C-alpha cells in the first residue's frame, strides 16, 4: 500500500477535483449571468431629454395601421419633438 488516501493528501486526486469543481461552478454561474443579461431590454436612448426614435417609429406605425387619425398623429408628433404643449 502506498500510504495515501484515495481523495485526499498531498499529491492526491482531491485538490484536482476541488479545482475542477470550482471551475465548473464558475462556468455555470457565468452562463446564468449571460442568460439573464441577454433577456433584458436595452434602455431607451435619449438626446438632451428628447424621446428616442423608437417612440416616433411606434407613432408612425400606429398612424399607418389606422389606429390614430392625422390630427392625433400630428399632436403626438409635436409633443414628442419637444415643441408646443406637453402632456402631463
LUMTORVO-621422 format. One line per field, with one value per residue: residue in three letters; x, y, z of N, C-alpha, C in turn. Coordinates in steps of 0.2 Angstrom, whole numbers, padded with zeros to 4 digits, always signed. Layout:
BEGIN
code = (ala;...)
nxx = (X;...)
nyy = (Y;...)
nzz = (Z;...)
caxx = (X;...)
cayy = (Y;...)
cazz = (Z;...)
cxx = (X;...)
cyy = (Y;...)
czz = (Z;...)
//
This chain:
BEGIN
code = (unk;unk;unk;unk;unk;unk;unk;unk;unk;unk;unk;unk;unk;unk;unk;unk;unk;unk;unk;unk;unk;unk;unk;unk;unk;unk;unk;unk;unk;unk;unk;unk;unk;unk;unk;unk;unk;unk;unk;unk;unk;unk;unk;unk;unk;unk;unk;unk;unk;unk;unk;unk;unk;unk;unk;unk;unk;unk;unk;unk;unk;unk;unk;unk;unk;unk;unk;unk;unk;unk;unk;unk;unk;unk;unk;unk;unk;unk;unk;unk;unk;unk;unk;unk;unk;unk;unk;unk)
nxx = (+0004;+0002;+0001;-0006;-0022;-0037;-0044;-0038;-0025;-0008;-0003;-0013;-0029;-0039;-0036;-0036;-0049;-0057;-0052;-0057;-0071;-0073;-0070;-0080;-0092;-0090;-0091;-0105;-0111;-0107;-0113;-0127;-0128;-0125;-0136;-0147;-0143;-0145;-0158;-0163;-0170;-0164;-0159;-0169;-0163;-0159;-0158;-0152;-0163;-0174;-0187;-0183;-0180;-0187;-0200;-0206;-0206;-0215;-0226;-0228;-0230;-0243;-0251;-0250;-0256;-0269;-0274;-0274;-0279;-0275;-0275;-0272;-0260;-0252;-0253;-0247;-0234;-0229;-0228;-0219;-0208;-0204;-0209;-0222;-0237;-0235;-0239;-0246)
nyy = (-0006;+0012;+0022;+0034;+0043;+0040;+0051;+0062;+0071;+0076;+0078;+0070;+0065;+0074;+0088;+0091;+0088;+0097;+0109;+0107;+0106;+0119;+0127;+0122;+0126;+0140;+0142;+0138;+0148;+0159;+0157;+0157;+0171;+0177;+0173;+0179;+0193;+0194;+0193;+0205;+0221;+0234;+0250;+0265;+0276;+0293;+0310;+0324;+0324;+0322;+0311;+0295;+0288;+0277;+0279;+0288;+0280;+0270;+0278;+0282;+0269;+0266;+0276;+0273;+0260;+0264;+0266;+0278;+0295;+0308;+0321;+0317;+0311;+0321;+0329;+0321;+0319;+0332;+0334;+0324;+0330;+0340;+0353;+0365;+0362;+0351;+0334;+0330)
nzz = (+0000;-0003;+0006;+0005;+0005;-0004;-0010;-0004;+0004;+0001;-0016;-0020;-0028;-0023;-0023;-0036;-0040;-0033;-0038;-0052;-0049;-0044;-0055;-0064;-0057;-0058;-0071;-0074;-0067;-0074;-0086;-0082;-0078;-0091;-0098;-0091;-0093;-0107;-0109;-0105;-0108;-0119;-0113;-0117;-0128;-0126;-0131;-0125;-0117;-0125;-0132;-0138;-0155;-0156;-0150;-0159;-0171;-0167;-0166;-0180;-0185;-0179;-0184;-0198;-0197;-0195;-0182;-0176;-0180;-0192;-0185;-0172;-0173;-0178;-0166;-0156;-0162;-0162;-0148;-0145;-0151;-0144;-0145;-0143;-0133;-0119;-0113;-0098)
caxx = (+0000;+0006;+0000;-0011;-0029;-0040;-0046;-0035;-0017;-0003;-0002;-0019;-0034;-0043;-0035;-0038;-0057;-0059;-0051;-0062;-0077;-0074;-0071;-0087;-0097;-0089;-0094;-0112;-0113;-0106;-0119;-0133;-0127;-0126;-0143;-0151;-0142;-0147;-0166;-0165;-0171;-0159;-0163;-0171;-0158;-0162;-0153;-0154;-0170;-0179;-0188;-0179;-0183;-0192;-0207;-0208;-0207;-0221;-0232;-0229;-0234;-0250;-0254;-0250;-0261;-0276;-0276;-0275;-0280;-0270;-0274;-0269;-0254;-0248;-0252;-0242;-0228;-0227;-0227;-0213;-0202;-0202;-0212;-0229;-0239;-0233;-0243;-0244)
cayy = (+0000;+0017;+0026;+0040;+0041;+0040;+0058;+0067;+0070;+0079;+0074;+0065;+0067;+0079;+0095;+0092;+0088;+0103;+0114;+0106;+0108;+0127;+0129;+0121;+0131;+0147;+0142;+0138;+0155;+0164;+0155;+0160;+0178;+0179;+0172;+0184;+0199;+0194;+0194;+0212;+0226;+0239;+0256;+0269;+0282;+0300;+0315;+0330;+0324;+0321;+0304;+0291;+0287;+0272;+0282;+0291;+0274;+0267;+0283;+0281;+0263;+0267;+0280;+0268;+0255;+0267;+0266;+0285;+0299;+0313;+0326;+0314;+0309;+0327;+0332;+0317;+0320;+0338;+0333;+0321;+0334;+0345;+0359;+0365;+0360;+0344;+0330;+0329)
cazz = (+0000;-0004;+0012;+0004;+0005;-0011;-0012;+0000;+0005;-0004;-0022;-0022;-0033;-0020;-0025;-0043;-0040;-0030;-0043;-0057;-0047;-0044;-0062;-0066;-0054;-0061;-0078;-0073;-0064;-0080;-0091;-0079;-0079;-0098;-0100;-0088;-0096;-0114;-0109;-0103;-0114;-0119;-0111;-0122;-0129;-0126;-0133;-0122;-0114;-0130;-0133;-0143;-0161;-0155;-0149;-0166;-0175;-0165;-0168;-0187;-0186;-0177;-0189;-0204;-0196;-0194;-0175;-0174;-0186;-0193;-0180;-0166;-0175;-0178;-0160;-0153;-0165;-0160;-0141;-0145;-0154;-0138;-0147;-0141;-0126;-0117;-0110;-0091)
cxx = (+0004;+0006;-0004;-0018;-0032;-0041;-0043;-0028;-0014;-0002;-0008;-0024;-0039;-0042;-0038;-0046;-0059;-0058;-0056;-0069;-0079;-0074;-0078;-0092;-0096;-0092;-0101;-0114;-0112;-0111;-0125;-0133;-0128;-0133;-0148;-0150;-0145;-0155;-0168;-0166;-0166;-0163;-0164;-0166;-0162;-0156;-0156;-0161;-0176;-0180;-0184;-0183;-0188;-0199;-0210;-0210;-0214;-0227;-0233;-0232;-0241;-0254;-0255;-0256;-0269;-0278;-0277;-0276;-0275;-0269;-0271;-0262;-0249;-0247;-0247;-0235;-0225;-0225;-0220;-0207;-0200;-0205;-0219;-0230;-0237;-0239;-0241;-0241)
cyy = (+0006;+0022;+0032;+0038;+0042;+0047;+0063;+0067;+0074;+0075;+0070;+0068;+0073;+0086;+0096;+0092;+0094;+0109;+0113;+0108;+0116;+0130;+0128;+0125;+0138;+0147;+0142;+0145;+0160;+0163;+0158;+0168;+0180;+0178;+0177;+0191;+0199;+0195;+0201;+0217;+0232;+0246;+0261;+0275;+0288;+0305;+0322;+0330;+0322;+0313;+0301;+0291;+0282;+0274;+0285;+0285;+0271;+0272;+0282;+0275;+0263;+0271;+0276;+0263;+0258;+0267;+0273;+0289;+0304;+0318;+0323;+0313;+0316;+0330;+0328;+0318;+0327;+0338;+0329;+0325;+0339;+0352;+0359;+0363;+0352;+0341;+0330;+0323)
czz = (+0000;+0002;+0011;+0004;-0003;-0014;-0008;+0000;-0001;-0010;-0024;-0027;-0030;-0023;-0032;-0044;-0038;-0035;-0049;-0055;-0046;-0050;-0065;-0063;-0057;-0068;-0078;-0071;-0070;-0085;-0089;-0080;-0086;-0100;-0097;-0091;-0103;-0114;-0107;-0109;-0113;-0117;-0117;-0122;-0129;-0128;-0130;-0119;-0119;-0131;-0139;-0150;-0161;-0154;-0156;-0171;-0173;-0167;-0175;-0188;-0184;-0182;-0196;-0203;-0196;-0187;-0173;-0180;-0187;-0188;-0174;-0167;-0175;-0171;-0156;-0156;-0163;-0152;-0141;-0147;-0149;-0139;-0145;-0134;-0125;-0113;-0103;-0089)
//
